[in-house]
Amino acid sequence: MRGAAFANKVDTVAPVNLLLKVVGFTYHHEAAEDAWRRVTSFFGEHLQQPARPSH
């Protein structure tokens, strides 16, 4: 299980769902939306290719 489990919507069997809830590894829609927004913003800021100099 990854540390960002709140962002991963996973279907599991009932006993596993209960265990995941108890340990806090459940999907949370608002947190997932915020996390994806932050990740894509970070990538957009830090992983862009530098502009080519014009000759």
JOFENGI-V476398 format. One line per field, one symbol per residue. burial: I if it has 9 or more other ideal C-beta (glycine too) atoms within 8 Angstrom, else O. Layout:
burial: ???
This chain:
burial: OOOOIIIIOOOOOOOOIOOIOOOOOOIOOOIIOOIIOOOOOOOOOOOOOOOOOOO
